[in-house]
Amino acid sequence: MIQSACKAVGATTYPGRGIIVGKSADGKRAVMAYFIMGRSENSRNRIFVQEQNGIRTQAFDPSKMVDPSLIIYWPVRVIDGCFIITNGDQTDDIYNYIGDGATFADALRERTFEPDAPNYTPRVSAMATFVGGDFSLDMAILRAGDAKGSFCHRVFWEYEQVEAGKGYFLHTYLSDGNPIPAFTGDPETVTIGDCDAEHIADALWNGLNADNRVSLWVCTRDLETGRTEQKIVNRNH
């Protein structure tokens, strides 16, 4: 069953980190979103900060930051008409590879899942490439091939075009748990309406579990003019 994007993000109390990319119902705008959730104090001690060509995570209270290695990064970077969205520092790898004329997949073949045993959090990534009034979409997940993290499964999806009113939702975890089960299967197909970035952000934020949600970014891009609207929502103000 295809759910609306706001219902899909709330289907479990802990989807972890999630990426949604799709097209508005009228076919005029691309819709992109990224959210983070957290169960520990360290994970929850973050905010999204807007930069000129993307967003980055930042400690809300630097005095409480324990280990920044897996939680401080650029979730979004923009280069040459490409919006790169990921849950880790692989954003920088993809950005650099694209700048050097290589591909999204080339960059991720050099990476693996996060070294946070026993969860082995998957690395989820997406790239929307805007050309000629439309866009194509690449998505990928890098997840542990077994419970010991002995090897990596790298799965890639290429969407030549996205239908109006549809989107794809890829997240790190299937549900809450200990260890937390990794996402499996194809990105979930979701429906997307015609609202602006602020209203989409409100709907997604309200759909996420209130105890675990941390930060959310939403961006819409007019496919004809390239004009963007962005909205950030942070649990910590």
N, C-alpha and C positions, 0 to 999 in steps of 0.2 A: 504494500500500500504506500502510495506517495503522500507524504505529509507536508504541511506548510513548514517553511524553514524555522519559524518560531516554535512550533510544536516539536520538531525534530530535535532541537537542541535541548529540550527538556524531557526527552524520552527516557533519560537516565539521570540520576543525581550527579554522576561524575563522568562526563564524556572527555574530561581532561582539557586538551587544547584542540580547537576546532577551526577549520577553514571552510567557508562557503563562497562559491563563485557562481554567478548565474546572470540571467538577463531579465529585466523587468517585463511584466506582462504585455506592455505595449511595444516591446522590442526596441525601445529607444535608448535604454541605458544598461550598462553593465553594473552589476551589484557584487561587491566584494566585502567579505567580513572575516575577522579573526578574533577569537576570544581565548582567554586563559582562565583556568580555574585552579584552586589550590586547597589542599587539606592541611598542610603544615604552616606554621607561622612564617617560615622563610618564603614559601611559595606565595603566601597571601600578602607579603610585604612588598608589593610591586604596584607600579602604575605604568600606563602607556603615555609616552611623551611624543608630541608631534614634531617632526623635523621637516626640512624643506623637501626632501625626496624620500620620505618614508616615516616610519615610527620606530621607537626603541623602547625597551623596558628600562625602568629605573627603580631603585629602592625607594619606597615611600619614607621609611625611617632608616637611614644608613647605619645607625647604631645597632640595629637589630639584624643586619644582614650577616648570615652565617657563611654561605658558600655561593658565590655569584656565578660559578662556572656554567651551570645549566639553566639559569633563570634570567640572566642579563644578556640581552642580544637585540638585534634588529629584526622584529617580526616581518616588517615590510620595507622593501627598497624598490626604487623605480629606476629603470635604465632603458633607453632606446625604445620607448613605447611598451615596455614589459613591466608589469606589476608582479613582483616576486613576494610570496607570502609563505612563511614557514614558522615552525615552532622552535627554532634554534639557530645556532651560528652557521648552519648550512645556507642561510640567506646570503651571507657574504660570499660563500663559494659560488653559488649560482650567479650572483651579481658579477663576480670577477670573470667567470667562465664566459658569460654572455658578452662582457666587454672585450674579451679576447677572441670572439668569433666562434666559440664552442657552444654546446647545447646544455639545456636543463638536465637532461639525462647524464651527459658527460660528467657534470659536477657531482651528481649524487652517487655515481658509481664509485667515487672515491670515499664515500662516507658510510657509516653504519648507524645502528640504533644507539640510544644514549646508554652510558655505562652505569646505570643506577640500579644494579641488582637489588632485589629479585624482580623488579618491575620491567627492566629493560624497555623503557619508554620508547615507542616508535618515533621516528622523525617523519613528520608529515609536511609536504611541500606542495605548492601550486604556483603556476605562472600563467597569467593572462597576457596574451600578446595582441596588441591592438594594431590593425592594419586595414586601411580602406573602409572605415565605417563599420567594422565588425571586429570580432576577436576570436582567437582560438585559445584552448585551455589545455595545459599539461598539469597532471597531478601525480604524486608519488608517495609511497610509504616505504620506509626502511624499518623492518621489524625483526625481532629475534626468531630464528628458525626452530629453537627448542627452549625448554624451560631453563637450561643452563647458559643460554646466550652463546652457544658454541659457534654459531654461524648466522648469517644475515639473509633474509629474503628481501629483495628489492623489487617492488611491483610498481609499474608505470602505467598511466592511462593518458591517452591523447584524444582530445575532443576537437575535431576540426571546426565545429560550430556548436553553439549552444542555442537551444530553442527558446523563443520568447516565453516568459513565465516559468522557466525551469532553472534549476541550479543543482550543483553537486556539493555535497557535504562530506568532508573527510575529517575524522577526529582520531585522537590517540588511543582512547580506551572504549571498550564495549560497555562497561559499567563500573561501578565501584567494586572494591574487593581488596584482598590482601594475599598474594600479590594482585595487582590490578590487571585484568585481562586486556590484552592488546586488541585493537580494532582489526577485524578480518572482513574479507569480502570486498566488493566494489564500493566506491563512494556512493553514499545514499543520494537518490534523486529527490529533490524537494521542489515545492512550488514557491514562486516569488511574485509579489503583487506589484503595484505601481507607486508605492510611497517614496518619499524622499529619504535621504540618509538619516535624518533625525528620527523619523517615524519608524524606519526599519530598525534602527539601533534600540529604540524604546521597546519594540516588540521582541527583539531577540534577547535583550537584557532581562525583560520580564519572564521570558521563557526559560532562561537558565536557572538552575537551582540557587536559591538565595543564600544558602549557607556556604557554597563553594565558589561562586562566581567572583572573579577578581577584576578583570579588565576586558573591554570590548572595543574594537575598531570597526567602523563601517565606512565604505566609500562607494559612491555611485559615479559613473563616468558617462557623459553624454556621448553616444557613439558617432554623432554627426559633428559636434563641435569640439569634443575632447574635454569639455568643462567638467571638473570634478567637484563633488561635495563630500566632506568627511565629517565624521562624528566619533568622538572618543567618550567612553563611559568608564570611570574608575570607581571601584568600591571604596578606595581610600581617596579622600579629597584633600 
